[in-house]
Amino acid sequence: MTVSPARAALPQARVLRTEIPGPNSRELQRRRTAAVSTGVASVLPVFIAEAADGVLHDVDGNSLIDLGSGIAVTNVGNAAPEVVEPVRRQVGEFTHTCFMVTPYENYLQVCEELAALTPGDHEKRSALFNSGAEAVENAVKIARRATGRQAIVVLDHAYHGRTNLTMSLTAKSVPYKHGFGPFAPEIYRMPTSYPARDSRTGEQVAREAIDRIEKQLSADTVAAVLIEPIQGEGGFIEPAAGFLPAISRWCTDNGVLFIADEIQTGFCRTGAWFACDHENVVPDLITTAKGMAGGLPLAAVTGRAELMDAMPPSSLGGTYGGNPVACAAALGAIRAMRERDLATAAHDIGDLVFPRLRELAETTDAILDVRGRGAMIGIEFVKPGTPDPDPEVTAKIAKACHAQGVVILTCGTYGNVIRLLPPLVIDHALLEEGLAVLEEAIREHTR
């Protein structure tokens, strides 16, 4: 693997020189309190100075193991040379013209890559935006305009963003929705497959969801069904086999668009380029962001040409959408994913992590489930001997890992899931060290 001098100088090792957070981070936190809204929270108040591959190096000289990837963003690792060099070139050439004013080639190149990589061999078009929420919001606009229908169906435990429309699509109230209404109309929530808490097959749950749609709405009012193939913030819930294909078939049979929200699952995270690939589901529209551009803000809606071309001129866009620097980063990140075969790397991470965590789960009845695909791994905690979620012990485990220099994240409708999202380029010895810290924290807090 080719590394830049900056990356080579940052050892891939956990180093604790101070307590976590250290004195310099605490001073920066004091300044943050005086300048930043309390509405913007951080999982761990450690301020980062450098990062590469699987480590985050803070302002106190500590090196933390990164098992979060900035919430599935730095799939190719921080400061990947394939991203850094084209970004430097692009910044030196020009930083912005607005594609809607005077276009540039690398926007086209990103759209061409998306057409080649996303599921299905049909003719496709894309539009580029800044964030996942923007992509989802525009996918809904496209679906409604193209079908002439209004209703959007989403699922229990779904998370789709924080804008007014995407808050409406998101299931969890606190902290995302509470007090921020009124919300957008014509959003309808249906049951989803949750294998750890549901003994039914994917087809059976799909049938229930479809029956409710047909009884409560009727198919001819539905513009789209919007689904995360593996739910992210909702708890890393992977539906039972057959659920997604059954919903997709019903959509096709009824002129309803199937929108795959692959913002967290996309770009090799699950061991395939996209999570839909695992069951050969071909969405009409797919939203992407996060892992696409190696840490720079870029998002997209990619869809069937006839749908995307049904949009009138100037009905899609935004000042910064498809910024040339972000596009340069995306082309570099996609090259890294392809040349380093990061889909296989994600699969290998899963092969390393899942057996260890499932073996640990057999020793305690505080773990309901270990689940996910590839390098998208969730551990759900419950009160021992019950199915009742245990967010308190989940938070204690996360805090213990943070104190030992391992960055992990929590999620779930009930706040009782630890999620692991390591960079796909992480050194396996470093990953195993991080797992050892996590396992010890779990043992300590689930006795």
C-alpha positions as CSV (number, residue, x, y, z in Angstrom):
1,M,0.0,0.0,0.0
2,T,1.4,3.4,-1.0
3,V,1.5,5.9,1.9
4,S,2.2,9.6,2.0
5,P,5.0,10.9,4.3
6,A,2.4,12.4,6.6
7,R,0.5,9.2,7.0
8,A,3.7,7.1,7.4
9,A,4.7,9.4,10.3
10,L,1.5,8.6,12.2
11,P,2.1,5.2,13.9
12,Q,-0.9,2.8,13.8
13,A,-0.9,2.2,17.6
14,R,-2.9,3.2,20.6
15,V,-1.0,5.6,22.8
16,L,-2.3,7.1,26.0
17,R,-0.1,9.9,27.3
18,T,-2.8,11.6,29.4
19,E,-6.2,10.8,30.8
20,I,-9.0,11.0,28.2
21,P,-9.8,13.8,27.6
22,G,-6.4,15.4,28.3
23,P,-5.7,19.0,29.5
24,N,-5.4,20.5,26.1
25,S,-8.7,19.0,25.0
26,R,-10.3,20.2,28.2
27,E,-9.2,23.7,27.5
28,L,-10.5,23.6,24.0
29,Q,-13.8,22.2,25.5
30,R,-14.0,25.3,27.7
31,R,-13.6,27.5,24.6
32,R,-16.2,25.4,22.8
33,T,-18.7,25.9,25.6
34,A,-18.4,29.6,25.2
35,A,-18.7,29.6,21.4
36,V,-20.7,26.6,20.2
37,S,-24.4,25.8,20.6
38,T,-25.2,23.1,23.2
39,G,-27.4,21.7,20.4
40,V,-24.3,20.4,18.7
41,A,-23.1,17.5,20.9
42,S,-20.0,15.3,20.7
43,V,-19.6,11.7,21.6
44,L,-16.1,12.2,23.1
45,P,-14.7,15.7,23.9
46,V,-11.3,14.9,22.5
47,F,-9.9,17.4,20.0
48,I,-8.1,15.8,17.0
49,A,-4.9,17.1,15.5
50,E,-4.1,14.4,13.0
51,A,-5.6,11.1,11.8
52,A,-4.7,8.3,9.5
53,D,-6.1,4.9,8.7
54,G,-7.2,3.5,12.1
55,V,-6.0,6.1,14.5
56,L,-7.0,9.6,15.7
57,H,-4.2,11.6,17.2
58,D,-5.3,14.2,19.7
59,V,-4.0,17.6,20.9
60,D,-2.5,16.0,24.0
61,G,-0.4,13.4,22.1
62,N,-2.8,10.5,22.6
63,S,-3.5,8.2,19.7
64,L,-7.0,6.6,19.8
65,I,-8.2,3.6,17.9
66,D,-10.9,4.7,15.5
67,L,-13.9,2.3,15.4
68,G,-16.3,4.9,14.2
69,S,-14.9,6.4,10.9
70,G,-16.7,9.7,11.6
71,I,-20.0,7.7,11.4
72,A,-19.1,5.6,8.3
73,V,-17.4,8.4,6.4
74,T,-13.7,7.7,6.3
75,N,-14.1,4.2,4.8
76,V,-10.8,4.7,3.0
77,G,-9.1,6.0,6.1
78,N,-8.3,9.6,7.1
79,A,-5.8,11.4,4.8
80,A,-5.8,8.7,2.2
81,P,-3.2,9.7,-0.5
82,E,-5.7,8.8,-3.2
83,V,-8.0,11.5,-1.7
84,V,-5.3,14.1,-0.6
85,E,-3.5,14.5,-3.8
86,P,-6.5,15.2,-6.1
87,V,-7.9,17.5,-3.5
88,R,-4.6,19.5,-3.4
89,R,-4.6,19.7,-7.2
90,Q,-8.2,20.8,-7.4
91,V,-7.8,23.5,-4.7
92,G,-4.9,24.9,-6.7
93,E,-7.0,25.0,-9.9
94,F,-10.3,26.4,-8.6
95,T,-12.4,25.8,-5.5
96,H,-15.9,26.8,-6.7
97,T,-17.9,28.1,-9.7
98,C,-21.3,26.5,-8.9
99,F,-22.1,23.7,-11.3
100,M,-25.4,25.5,-12.0
101,V,-23.5,28.5,-13.3
102,T,-20.4,27.1,-15.1
103,P,-20.0,23.3,-14.9
104,Y,-16.8,21.3,-14.7
105,E,-15.7,17.8,-15.7
106,N,-15.2,16.0,-12.3
107,Y,-18.9,16.5,-11.5
108,L,-19.6,14.5,-14.6
109,Q,-17.0,11.9,-13.7
110,V,-18.6,11.3,-10.3
111,C,-22.0,10.8,-11.9
112,E,-20.4,8.4,-14.4
113,E,-18.9,6.4,-11.5
114,L,-22.2,6.3,-9.7
115,A,-24.0,5.0,-12.9
116,A,-21.4,2.2,-13.1
117,L,-21.3,1.2,-9.4
118,T,-24.9,1.4,-8.2
119,P,-27.1,-1.6,-8.5
120,G,-28.7,-2.4,-11.9
121,D,-27.5,-2.2,-15.5
122,H,-30.3,0.3,-16.6
123,E,-29.5,3.7,-17.9
124,K,-29.0,6.1,-14.9
125,R,-28.6,9.8,-14.1
126,S,-27.4,11.5,-10.9
127,A,-27.6,14.8,-9.2
128,L,-25.1,15.8,-6.5
129,F,-25.7,17.5,-3.2
130,N,-23.9,18.2,0.1
131,S,-25.3,15.9,2.7
132,G,-27.3,12.7,3.2
133,A,-30.4,14.6,4.4
134,E,-30.3,16.7,1.2
135,A,-30.0,13.6,-0.9
136,V,-33.0,12.0,0.8
137,E,-35.1,15.2,0.5
138,N,-34.3,15.4,-3.2
139,A,-35.1,11.7,-3.7
140,V,-38.6,12.4,-2.3
141,K,-39.0,15.4,-4.5
142,I,-38.1,13.3,-7.5
143,A,-40.4,10.5,-6.6
144,R,-43.4,12.8,-6.1
145,R,-42.8,14.7,-9.3
146,A,-42.1,11.6,-11.4
147,T,-45.1,9.6,-10.1
148,G,-47.6,12.4,-9.6
149,R,-48.3,10.9,-6.1
150,Q,-47.7,12.3,-2.7
151,A,-47.5,9.5,0.0
152,I,-44.1,8.4,1.2
153,V,-43.8,5.1,3.1
154,V,-41.0,4.7,5.7
155,L,-40.3,2.1,8.3
156,D,-40.2,1.7,12.1
157,H,-36.7,2.5,13.5
158,A,-35.8,4.5,10.3
159,Y,-33.3,7.4,10.3
160,H,-33.1,9.6,7.3
161,G,-31.9,13.0,8.5
162,R,-32.5,16.2,10.5
163,T,-34.1,18.7,8.0
164,N,-37.8,19.2,8.4
165,L,-38.8,16.6,5.8
166,T,-36.2,14.1,6.8
167,M,-37.1,14.5,10.5
168,S,-40.6,13.6,9.4
169,L,-39.2,10.5,7.8
170,T,-37.1,9.6,10.9
171,A,-38.7,7.4,13.5
172,K,-36.9,8.4,16.7
173,S,-38.2,11.4,18.6
174,V,-35.5,12.3,21.1
175,P,-33.1,13.9,20.2
176,Y,-34.0,14.3,16.5
177,K,-37.6,15.5,16.5
178,H,-38.8,16.4,19.9
179,G,-40.0,20.1,20.0
180,F,-39.2,20.7,16.3
181,G,-42.6,20.2,14.8
182,P,-44.9,20.6,13.0
183,F,-43.6,18.0,10.5
184,A,-44.1,17.4,6.8
185,P,-47.3,15.7,5.8
186,E,-48.0,12.5,3.7
187,I,-45.4,10.4,5.6
188,Y,-46.6,6.9,6.6
189,R,-44.7,4.5,8.9
190,M,-45.0,0.8,8.5
191,P,-43.5,-2.2,10.3
192,T,-40.0,-3.5,9.5
193,S,-38.2,-6.8,9.9
194,Y,-36.2,-6.9,13.2
195,P,-35.0,-10.5,13.5
196,A,-33.7,-10.2,17.0
197,R,-37.1,-9.2,18.2
198,D,-39.3,-10.9,15.6
199,S,-39.5,-14.6,14.8
200,R,-41.2,-14.1,11.4
201,T,-39.6,-14.5,8.0
202,G,-38.8,-11.5,5.8
203,E,-41.6,-12.3,3.5
204,Q,-44.1,-12.5,6.4
205,V,-43.1,-9.0,7.7
206,A,-43.2,-7.6,4.1
207,R,-46.7,-9.0,3.7
208,E,-47.9,-7.2,6.9
209,A,-46.3,-3.9,5.7
210,I,-47.8,-4.3,2.3
211,D,-51.3,-5.1,3.7
212,R,-51.2,-2.0,5.9
213,I,-50.1,0.2,2.9
214,E,-53.0,-1.2,0.8
215,K,-55.6,-0.8,3.6
216,Q,-54.5,2.6,4.9
217,L,-53.4,4.3,1.7
218,S,-54.0,2.2,-1.4
219,A,-51.1,1.7,-3.7
220,D,-52.1,4.3,-6.2
221,T,-51.5,7.1,-3.7
222,V,-47.9,6.0,-2.9
223,A,-45.0,7.8,-4.6
224,A,-42.2,5.7,-2.9
225,V,-41.2,3.3,-0.2
226,L,-38.0,4.6,1.4
227,I,-35.8,2.0,3.1
228,E,-32.3,1.7,4.6
229,P,-31.2,-1.8,3.5
230,I,-29.6,-2.1,6.9
231,Q,-30.9,0.5,9.4
232,G,-28.2,2.7,10.8
233,E,-29.1,5.0,13.7
234,G,-32.2,2.8,14.4
235,G,-29.9,0.0,15.6
236,F,-28.0,-1.6,12.8
237,I,-31.0,-3.7,12.1
238,E,-30.6,-6.0,9.1
239,P,-34.0,-7.3,7.9
240,A,-34.6,-11.0,7.5
241,A,-33.8,-12.4,4.1
242,G,-36.6,-11.9,1.6
243,F,-38.0,-8.7,3.2
244,L,-36.3,-6.2,0.8
245,P,-37.0,-8.3,-2.4
246,A,-40.7,-8.6,-1.4
247,I,-41.1,-4.9,-0.9
248,S,-39.2,-4.2,-4.1
249,R,-41.4,-6.5,-6.1
250,W,-44.6,-4.9,-4.7
251,C,-43.3,-1.5,-5.6
252,T,-42.6,-2.6,-9.2
253,D,-46.0,-4.2,-9.6
254,N,-47.8,-1.1,-8.3
255,G,-45.9,1.8,-10.0
256,V,-44.3,2.8,-6.6
257,L,-40.7,3.8,-6.5
258,F,-38.3,1.8,-4.3
259,I,-35.7,4.3,-2.8
260,A,-32.7,2.7,-1.1
261,D,-31.1,5.0,1.5
262,E,-27.5,3.7,1.3
263,I,-26.0,6.7,3.0
264,Q,-24.5,4.7,5.8
265,T,-24.3,1.3,4.1
266,G,-22.8,2.4,0.8
267,F,-19.3,2.3,-0.6
268,C,-18.0,-1.1,0.5
269,R,-19.1,-0.8,4.1
270,T,-21.1,-4.0,4.2
271,G,-18.7,-6.2,2.1
272,A,-20.3,-5.2,-1.2
273,W,-20.3,-1.8,-2.9
274,F,-23.9,-1.4,-1.7
275,A,-26.0,-3.3,0.8
276,C,-28.8,-3.9,-1.8
277,D,-26.3,-6.0,-3.7
278,H,-26.5,-8.7,-1.1
279,E,-30.0,-9.7,-2.2
280,N,-29.8,-8.4,-5.8
281,V,-32.3,-5.7,-5.1
282,V,-32.2,-2.9,-7.7
283,P,-33.7,0.3,-6.5
284,D,-35.4,2.9,-8.7
285,L,-33.5,5.7,-6.8
286,I,-30.5,5.3,-4.4
287,T,-29.2,8.0,-2.1
288,T,-25.5,8.1,-1.2
289,A,-23.2,10.3,0.9
290,K,-20.9,9.6,3.9
291,G,-18.3,7.2,2.6
292,M,-18.3,8.5,-1.0
293,A,-15.8,11.3,-0.7
294,G,-13.2,10.3,1.9
295,G,-14.4,12.9,4.5
296,L,-15.5,15.8,2.3
297,P,-19.2,16.7,2.1
298,L,-20.8,15.2,-1.0
299,A,-24.1,13.3,-1.6
300,A,-26.0,12.1,-4.5
301,V,-29.3,10.8,-5.8
302,T,-28.8,8.3,-8.6
303,G,-31.8,6.8,-10.4
304,R,-33.4,5.5,-13.5
305,A,-32.9,7.9,-16.4
306,E,-36.6,8.3,-17.1
307,L,-37.2,9.4,-13.5
308,M,-34.3,11.7,-13.2
309,D,-35.0,13.3,-16.6
310,A,-38.6,13.9,-15.7
311,M,-37.3,16.8,-13.5
312,P,-37.7,20.2,-15.1
313,P,-34.5,22.3,-15.5
314,S,-33.4,24.0,-12.3
315,S,-35.8,22.0,-10.1
316,L,-32.8,20.3,-8.5
317,G,-29.5,21.7,-7.3
318,G,-27.9,23.9,-4.7
319,T,-25.0,26.4,-4.5
320,Y,-22.4,23.9,-3.2
321,G,-23.9,20.7,-4.6
322,G,-21.1,18.7,-6.3
323,N,-18.4,21.2,-5.3
324,P,-15.3,20.5,-7.4
325,V,-13.1,19.8,-4.4
326,A,-15.5,17.3,-3.0
327,C,-15.9,15.7,-6.4
328,A,-12.1,15.4,-6.7
329,A,-12.1,13.7,-3.3
330,A,-14.9,11.3,-4.3
331,L,-13.0,10.2,-7.5
332,G,-9.9,9.6,-5.4
333,A,-11.9,7.7,-2.7
334,I,-13.7,5.5,-5.3
335,R,-10.3,4.7,-6.9
336,A,-8.9,3.7,-3.5
337,M,-12.0,1.4,-2.9
338,R,-11.6,-0.2,-6.3
339,E,-7.8,-0.6,-6.3
340,R,-7.5,-1.8,-2.7
341,D,-10.7,-4.0,-3.0
342,L,-12.2,-2.5,0.1
343,A,-15.4,-4.5,-0.3
344,T,-13.3,-7.6,0.4
345,A,-11.5,-5.7,3.2
346,A,-14.9,-5.0,4.8
347,H,-15.8,-8.7,4.5
348,D,-12.5,-9.7,6.1
349,I,-13.2,-7.3,9.0
350,G,-16.5,-9.0,9.6
351,D,-14.9,-12.4,9.5
352,L,-12.5,-11.2,12.2
353,V,-15.0,-9.4,14.4
354,F,-18.2,-11.4,14.3
355,P,-16.9,-14.7,15.7
356,R,-15.2,-13.0,18.6
357,L,-18.3,-11.0,19.6
358,R,-20.7,-13.9,19.1
359,E,-18.5,-16.1,21.3
360,L,-18.5,-13.4,23.9
361,A,-22.3,-13.1,23.6
362,E,-22.7,-16.7,24.6
363,T,-21.2,-16.0,28.0
364,T,-23.8,-13.3,29.0
365,D,-27.5,-12.9,28.7
366,A,-27.0,-9.1,28.6
367,I,-26.4,-9.3,24.8
368,L,-29.5,-9.9,22.8
369,D,-27.9,-9.9,19.4
370,V,-24.6,-9.4,17.5
371,R,-25.5,-8.4,13.9
372,G,-24.7,-6.6,10.7
373,R,-22.6,-7.2,7.6
374,G,-19.0,-6.7,6.8
375,A,-17.6,-3.7,8.7
376,M,-21.0,-2.6,9.9
377,I,-21.5,-4.3,13.2
378,G,-24.0,-3.9,16.0
379,I,-24.2,-5.3,19.6
380,E,-27.6,-5.0,21.3
381,F,-27.7,-4.9,25.1
382,V,-30.7,-5.9,27.2
383,K,-31.4,-6.3,30.9
384,P,-30.3,-9.8,31.7
385,G,-32.9,-12.4,31.2
386,T,-35.3,-10.0,29.6
387,P,-35.9,-8.4,26.1
388,D,-35.9,-5.0,27.8
389,P,-33.3,-2.6,26.3
390,D,-30.5,-1.5,28.6
391,P,-29.2,1.9,27.4
392,E,-27.5,2.5,30.8
393,V,-25.1,-0.4,30.5
394,T,-24.5,0.4,26.8
395,A,-23.5,3.9,27.8
396,K,-21.2,2.6,30.5
397,I,-19.5,0.2,28.1
398,A,-18.9,3.0,25.6
399,K,-17.6,5.3,28.3
400,A,-15.1,2.7,29.5
401,C,-13.8,2.2,25.9
402,H,-13.4,5.9,25.5
403,A,-11.4,6.1,28.7
404,Q,-9.0,3.5,27.2
405,G,-8.6,5.3,23.9
406,V,-11.0,3.4,21.8
407,V,-13.7,5.4,19.9
408,I,-16.9,3.5,19.6
409,L,-20.4,4.8,18.9
410,T,-23.9,3.9,20.2
411,C,-27.2,3.9,18.4
412,G,-30.6,2.3,18.4
413,T,-34.2,3.5,18.9
414,Y,-33.7,2.7,22.6
415,G,-30.0,3.7,22.8
416,N,-28.9,0.2,23.6
417,V,-26.7,-0.7,20.6
418,I,-23.0,-0.3,20.3
419,R,-22.0,0.1,16.6
420,L,-18.6,-0.6,15.1
421,L,-17.7,1.2,11.9
422,P,-13.9,0.8,11.6
423,P,-12.1,2.3,8.6
424,L,-11.9,-0.4,5.9
425,V,-8.1,0.1,5.8
426,I,-7.6,-0.5,9.5
427,D,-4.6,-2.7,10.5
428,H,-6.0,-5.9,11.8
429,A,-3.7,-6.0,14.8
430,L,-5.0,-2.5,15.8
431,L,-8.6,-3.7,15.3
432,E,-8.0,-6.7,17.5
433,E,-6.5,-4.4,20.2
434,G,-9.6,-2.3,20.1
435,L,-11.8,-5.4,20.3
436,A,-9.9,-6.6,23.3
437,V,-10.7,-3.2,25.1
438,L,-14.4,-3.5,24.1
439,E,-14.6,-7.1,25.2
440,E,-13.1,-6.3,28.6
441,A,-15.6,-3.4,29.0
442,I,-18.5,-5.7,28.2
443,R,-17.3,-8.3,30.7
444,E,-16.9,-5.7,33.4
445,H,-20.3,-4.2,33.0
446,T,-22.4,-7.2,32.3
447,R,-21.4,-9.5,35.1
